[in-house]
């Protein structure tokens, strides 16, 4: 039960990331969150939307795993692992914040999932 709640939180986080990248990227909120200038946001809008789409796929996979219940164990593991890997890569290449905002919640959910919590 705890794992499923955490998976839901991870899915909601990635839904928010999708919104920020696909819709709010060049708006004040998106620029504030990602610490970008109006010029950079305008020039990179298509790239950010592409990133947002990938976050949407992560949301879809996590929700799919939740929807399947016990039968979705492997799907939950796969998509949580994708989030952790993306978070570690983002922390190494973009900002250490990503490790805490993205990878840590997914890793905690993965641990709880394997522990049967």
C-alpha positions in Angstrom: 0.0 0.0 0.0 2.8 2.4 0.9 4.6 1.6 -2.4 1.4 2.3 -4.4 1.0 5.7 -2.6 4.6 6.6 -3.4 4.2 5.5 -7.0 1.2 7.8 -7.2 3.3 10.6 -5.8 6.0 9.9 -8.4 3.4 9.9 -11.2 1.9 13.2 -10.0 5.4 14.7 -9.9 6.0 13.7 -13.5 2.6 15.0 -14.5 3.7 18.3 -13.0 7.0 18.1 -14.8 5.1 17.4 -18.1 3.0 20.5 -17.5 6.0 22.6 -16.8 7.9 21.4 -19.8 5.1 21.3 -22.4 2.9 24.2 -21.3 4.6 26.5 -18.8 8.2 26.3 -20.1 8.3 29.9 -21.5 5.9 31.3 -18.9 7.0 32.9 -15.6 6.4 29.7 -13.6 8.4 27.5 -15.9 11.2 30.0 -16.2 11.3 30.3 -12.4 11.4 26.6 -11.8 14.0 25.9 -14.4 15.9 29.1 -13.8 15.9 30.2 -17.4 15.9 33.5 -19.2 13.0 34.4 -21.5 15.4 34.2 -24.5 16.6 30.7 -23.5 13.0 29.5 -22.8 11.8 30.7 -26.2 14.8 29.1 -28.0 14.4 25.8 -26.3 10.6 25.5 -26.1 10.4 22.6 -28.6 13.1 20.7 -26.8 11.4 21.1 -23.5 8.1 20.0 -24.9 9.8 16.8 -26.1 11.1 16.2 -22.6 7.6 16.8 -21.3 6.3 14.2 -23.6 8.7 11.6 -22.2 7.6 12.6 -18.7 4.0 11.9 -19.8 5.1 8.4 -20.9 6.5 7.8 -17.5 3.2 8.9 -15.9 1.3 6.6 -18.3 3.5 3.6 -17.3 3.2 4.2 -13.6 -0.5 4.6 -13.8 -0.8 1.5 -15.9 1.2 -0.5 -13.3 -1.1 0.9 -10.5 -4.2 0.0 -12.5 -3.0 -3.6 -12.9 -2.5 -3.9 -9.2 -0.5 -7.0 -8.2 -0.2 -8.0 -11.8 1.6 -4.7 -12.5 4.6 -5.4 -10.3 7.1 -5.7 -13.2 5.6 -2.6 -15.0 6.0 -0.6 -11.8 9.6 -1.8 -11.4 10.4 -0.9 -15.0 9.0 2.6 -14.9 10.3 3.4 -11.5 13.8 2.3 -12.6 13.4 4.5 -15.7 12.7 7.5 -13.4 15.6 6.7 -11.1 18.0 6.4 -14.1 16.7 9.6 -15.6 17.1 11.3 -12.3 20.6 10.2 -11.7 21.6 11.2 -15.3 19.9 14.6 -14.8 21.7 15.1 -11.5 25.0 14.3 -13.2 24.5 16.5 -16.2 22.1 19.3 -15.3 21.5 19.9 -11.6 22.0 18.0 -8.4 18.4 19.1 -7.4 17.1 16.5 -9.8 18.5 13.7 -7.7 16.3 14.8 -4.8 13.2 15.9 -6.7 13.1 13.0 -9.2 15.4 10.1 -8.4 14.9 9.9 -4.6 11.1 9.6 -4.5 11.2 6.9 -7.2 14.0 5.0 -5.4 12.0 5.1 -2.2 8.9 3.8 -4.0 11.0 1.0 -5.6 12.4 0.0 -2.3 8.9 -0.1 -0.7 7.6 -2.1 -3.7 10.3 -4.7 -3.3 9.8 -4.8 0.4 6.1 -5.5 -0.1 5.1 -2.3 1.8 
